[in-house]
Amino acid sequence: MERTFELRVNGRIHAITADPATPLLYILRNDLALNGPKFGCGLGECGACTVLIEGMAARACVIPVSGAAGREVTTLEGLGGARSLHPVQQAFIDEQAAQCGYCVNGMIMTAKAFLDRIAHPSEAQIRDALRYNLCRCGTHVEILRAVQRAARLLDMADAGAEPTEAER
Amino acid sequence: MFDATATRAGPTRRTFLKAGAAVGGAFLLGFHLPSAMAANAETTVFAPNAFIRIDRQGKVTLIMPQVEMGQGIYTTVAMILAEELDAAFDQVVLEAAPPNDALYANPTFRIQVTGNSNSVRAFWLPLRKAGAAARALLVEASARIWQVDPATCRTDSGEVFHDASGRKASYAALVEHTAGLTAPADPPLKSTANFKLIGQSLKRLDTPDKVNGKVIYGIDAMPPGVTFATLAACPVFGGKVGHVDDSKAKSLPGVRQIVVLDDLVAVVGDHMWAARQGLEALKITWVEGPNAAVSSDDVWKQLRAASEKEGVTARSVGDATGALSKGELIEAAYELPFLAHATMEPMNCTVHLTADSCEIWVGSQVLSRAQAVAAKITGLPLEKITVHNLLIGGGFGRRLEVDHIDKAVRIAQQVAAPVKVVWTREEDIRHDVYRPVYRDRLSATLSGGRIVGWKHRITGSSIIARWLPPAFQKGIDIDAIDSAADIPYDIPNLSVDYVRDEPPAMPTGFWRGVGPNNNVFAIESFMDELARKAGKDPVAFRRDMLGKAPRLQAVLDLAAAKAGWGNPLPPRMGRGIALQTSFGSYIATVAEAEVDEAGEIRVRRIVSAVDTGIVVNPDTVVAQVQGGLIFGLTAALYGEITIDRGRVQQSNFHDYRMLRIDQTPAIEVHLIKSGEAPGGIGETGTTAAPPALGNAIFAATGVRLRRLPIDRSLLAGRKVG
C-alpha cells in the first residue's frame, strides 16, 4: 500500500506518496522530472540509472524509494552548482567522453563516488570501478581519459588552484 | 548553443514556407517563390534555403537534416554549413529538421534517413553549397550598400569586410538588405586550403547538455498530462493475443487501463512503476501461431541448405569456373548469428492523439517514415502529425524501423490522454529487428602465391527487399553483397553470387556495419587462410594483390608499421590483420590478442589506419572508429541471439553481454591526410574488429574461427608453442 516518504534530492525535500517498493528511478524521473538518471535495464546491470545516496553510487532502478527516504540523494542535475559544472562533468567535456550520451549519467556519477574514495587511482583501478557501467557506442577510451583528467582537476580544486587550459 | 526547445518543436513545413515567403527572393530547395510576393514582404529573417536562418539579432540557426545518435553529426553538419557560410561557430544554434522529404531527404536514399554511415558523404556538397549561397547573398547585399564590387569583399566569423575602405557589416545588420536578391544556383566553394573549421577537432555541441542532464532523449518526453505505459507483444513472432485475465492488474494502485490489441497487451498507469507492476500481474494466454516450434537449429538447417543453391550473380570477372577447376581447391564456409541492437535507451515513443491531431515524441533515424506510419494508422493527413525528433540514446540501425512508433500509436488510439510507451529491456531484446544470420561459402585456387580463382556465395536475408523495395533489383540485395562484389584485391577470375533466404520466425534489419560486417569477416578470414596455404605472411600476401587499390595499400603499410607487424610476440599471443574498403573509407586494422589455457581471450591492442578522405572533425572520426571497434569486439566475443520454441532466449545484459571498460584494449587510430571527398566512418570499426581478432587468435593458437561469436571451447586446453 502507498505511503508518504520524505525524499531529499539535490538539497531539496520532497514529500512523495508511493508504493514503498517503487524503484527510486521512477520517482526521480516521473514525479520529480529529473531526467539525468536513465532507465536502461531495470535490473541494476547497466548503470545508466546511477545516483548518489549519501555519496555512494547506487542503482536507482533497483533501490526502492523506501530505502532512499531520509537519505541525501544526488542526481546528475545536482552534481555541479547552479552555475558551474562539477570537475568530473568538466572532464567529460574536455575529453569529449560522450557519444549518444545515454550512459554518461552513470559514468559520471560512478566516477564521482569513486574519486571521492580514491583520489589518485591507477588506470587499472578506474577500469575496475567502471566495469559495471555499460556503454554501447564504445566511448570507453574517452571515458577512461575523462576520469583520469577528473582526478587531476579535483586535485587542483583541492589545492585551491584554477587549472589552466594546458593543465587540464 | 544547443537549443533543446527548438529541437522539441521544430518548424513544420508550413511555417518554413511562411518564413521563406517573408524573405526577398528566397528559395527553399525546389520551392521557388513568386518574386513579387517576396519583394513586398518585410524581411525579418534571412533564410536562403532550408538549412540556414539568420535573424536581425544575429542568431544563426542551422537546421540539422540528419539525426544525432551519438555519431557527432550535429557538430559535423554545423561545421560544414558554418565553414562555407563563414559564421562564427561559437554562436550557431542547432535545430532538428521536421519531417519533410521534399526539404530534407537524404540525397542518396531520397527519404529522410540517417544511416549507412553516409551523412557526410551524402550532404557534403549540398550543405557546402547551401552555406556558400547564403554567404554570397550576404556579400552581395553589403556590396550594394557600399557600392563596391562584391569580389572586393571578404567574410569572416559572421561579418562582411571591405578592406580597401575599412568598412564592415555583421550578417545580422544585412538581413533586411537581402530582400530582392536571388541566391546563386552554383555558388563558388572554398578551396580546401581555405578551410577554417573543417579539419579541426572542434568540441561537440551536444556534449555540455549530455553531462549536465539537460539533454532530452525520446524517453525523457513529458508532455502535460502524460500517462505511462509498458507492453508485452506475443513472445513468439507472428503470434496473437488469446485471452487476458486482468483482474489482479486492474486492482493495483496507479493502474489506469489495460489495452488489449491483436498482437500485444499494454498497461497504462499514472507512473511507470504502476504500468510495470500491472503488466506483471496480467495473465496472458497467447495464440502462438505458425512459428511456435521454430528453434535456432531450424534456422541454421534452412540457411545451410539454401547456401547449397545457385545464387544470383552479383559480379563476374574472367572465368571463375575454369580457374577454380585447376589446382588445389581451397574451400571454407563462415557463419554469423542473429544480433540484437541493445541500444542503451530502450525502445520508446510518446504519443498524444486527439480526434484531429497526433503529436509524437520519439528518437527516429527515419523521420518522414515516423510521420507516415502514424498517418496510416490514424487516417489523419500528414500535416496533422507532428513529430518531435529528440536525441537518440543509440541507434545502430534499430531506429531505422518504426515498429515502436506503430505500437505506441495503436496504444494511443485506446487512451484518452498523452501516453508514453517505454519497453522493458526484456521486451527490447526479445522484439528487436535482428541482424540476420548469414552463411558465406568461399572457394579459391592459388598460383605463384596469388589468387587466380575466387568464388564467394553469400546467403542470407534481404533487408533491402523489405526496407527499400525499389532498390532490390533482379534478386540482388545491394547491402548483402556490399564489400564482396567490390572486393579490392586484384583477382583475375572471380564470381560473387547471392542467395536470398529469409529465416523462419525472425524479423531482420540493419545493424551497425550492415552487409560489410558479414562480407569483410568472411573475406578477410579466408584471405588469412589462403595466405597460410600460400606460405606467405598475411600482410605481404594481401599487399601483392592491391595493385589497383593504392589507398588501401597505403593504410595497410601504415597499420603494419604502427602495429609493429612482424615483431616477435610471447607464446599464446598473436596479431591479425583485416582490410576493408567499406562505406567509402579505406581501413587496415591490426588486432593483438592473447588466449589463455581456458580459452579466454584478452584483446590487448588494436591499431587502425584510416583513409576516409577529407576529415571534417578528426576527433569525431577517431571516436567513431574506436567505438565501432568496441562494438565489433562485443559482437565477436559475445553476440548471439538464439531462439527456442519461437522465442528469443536472451533478455537483458547478463545474457546479451557487452565488452566492458576493463576489457577494452589500447586502441590507436591513425588518420591519413587526404584531399579526396569524405568517406563514411560510423560503422567501419564494427566491420574491422571481428576478422582482425579472428586472425590474431589463429596466429596465437592455430585455431581457425569460422563462426561468431567465438567459441571458447575450440580454444580451451590448446597447447601452443
Chai-1 contact restraints between the chains, C-beta under 6 A:
chainA,res_idxA,chainB,res_idxB,connection_type,confidence,min_distance_angstrom,max_distance_angstrom,comment,restraint_id
A,E2,B,P253,contact,1.0,0.0,6.0,A-B,restraint_1
A,T22,B,W273,contact,1.0,0.0,6.0,A-B,restraint_2
A,Y26,B,H271,contact,1.0,0.0,6.0,A-B,restraint_3
A,Y26,B,M272,contact,1.0,0.0,6.0,A-B,restraint_4
A,Y26,B,W273,contact,1.0,0.0,6.0,A-B,restraint_5
A,N30,B,H271,contact,1.0,0.0,6.0,A-B,restraint_6
A,N30,B,M272,contact,1.0,0.0,6.0,A-B,restraint_7
A,N35,B,D220,contact,1.0,0.0,6.0,A-B,restraint_8
A,G36,B,G213,contact,1.0,0.0,6.0,A-B,restraint_9
A,G40,B,M344,contact,1.0,0.0,6.0,A-B,restraint_10
A,C41,B,R425,contact,1.0,0.0,6.0,A-B,restraint_11
A,C41,B,N652,contact,1.0,0.0,6.0,A-B,restraint_12
A,C41,B,F653,contact,1.0,0.0,6.0,A-B,restraint_13
A,G42,B,R425,contact,1.0,0.0,6.0,A-B,restraint_14
A,L43,B,N652,contact,1.0,0.0,6.0,A-B,restraint_15
A,E45,B,F653,contact,1.0,0.0,6.0,A-B,restraint_16
A,E45,B,H654,contact,1.0,0.0,6.0,A-B,restraint_17
A,C46,B,F653,contact,1.0,0.0,6.0,A-B,restraint_18
A,A48,B,M344,contact,1.0,0.0,6.0,A-B,restraint_19
A,L76,B,G213,contact,1.0,0.0,6.0,A-B,restraint_20
A,E77,B,G213,contact,1.0,0.0,6.0,A-B,restraint_21
A,Q89,B,V211,contact,1.0,0.0,6.0,A-B,restraint_22
A,F92,B,V211,contact,1.0,0.0,6.0,A-B,restraint_23
A,I93,B,T207,contact,1.0,0.0,6.0,A-B,restraint_24
A,I93,B,V211,contact,1.0,0.0,6.0,A-B,restraint_25
A,Q96,B,D619,contact,1.0,0.0,6.0,A-B,restraint_26
A,A98,B,T207,contact,1.0,0.0,6.0,A-B,restraint_27
A,A98,B,K210,contact,1.0,0.0,6.0,A-B,restraint_28
A,Q99,B,G70,contact,1.0,0.0,6.0,A-B,restraint_29
A,Q99,B,G627,contact,1.0,0.0,6.0,A-B,restraint_30
A,C100,B,M69,contact,1.0,0.0,6.0,A-B,restraint_31
A,C100,B,G70,contact,1.0,0.0,6.0,A-B,restraint_32
A,C100,B,G393,contact,1.0,0.0,6.0,A-B,restraint_33
A,C100,B,G394,contact,1.0,0.0,6.0,A-B,restraint_34
A,G101,B,K210,contact,1.0,0.0,6.0,A-B,restraint_35
A,Y102,B,M344,contact,1.0,0.0,6.0,A-B,restraint_36
A,Y102,B,E345,contact,1.0,0.0,6.0,A-B,restraint_37
A,Y102,B,G393,contact,1.0,0.0,6.0,A-B,restraint_38
A,C103,B,M344,contact,1.0,0.0,6.0,A-B,restraint_39
A,V104,B,K210,contact,1.0,0.0,6.0,A-B,restraint_40
A,R127,B,I661,contact,1.0,0.0,6.0,A-B,restraint_41
A,R127,B,D662,contact,1.0,0.0,6.0,A-B,restraint_42
A,D128,B,D662,contact,1.0,0.0,6.0,A-B,restraint_43
A,L130,B,I661,contact,1.0,0.0,6.0,A-B,restraint_44
A,R131,B,R660,contact,1.0,0.0,6.0,A-B,restraint_45
A,R131,B,I661,contact,1.0,0.0,6.0,A-B,restraint_46
A,R131,B,D662,contact,1.0,0.0,6.0,A-B,restraint_47
A,L134,B,M658,contact,1.0,0.0,6.0,A-B,restraint_48
A,R136,B,M344,contact,1.0,0.0,6.0,A-B,restraint_49
A,R136,B,G394,contact,1.0,0.0,6.0,A-B,restraint_50
A,C137,B,G70,contact,1.0,0.0,6.0,A-B,restraint_51
A,C137,B,G627,contact,1.0,0.0,6.0,A-B,restraint_52
A,G138,B,G627,contact,1.0,0.0,6.0,A-B,restraint_53
A,G138,B,I630,contact,1.0,0.0,6.0,A-B,restraint_54
A,G138,B,F631,contact,1.0,0.0,6.0,A-B,restraint_55
A,H140,B,I661,contact,1.0,0.0,6.0,A-B,restraint_56
A,H140,B,T664,contact,1.0,0.0,6.0,A-B,restraint_57
A,V141,B,Q626,contact,1.0,0.0,6.0,A-B,restraint_58
A,V141,B,I667,contact,1.0,0.0,6.0,A-B,restraint_59
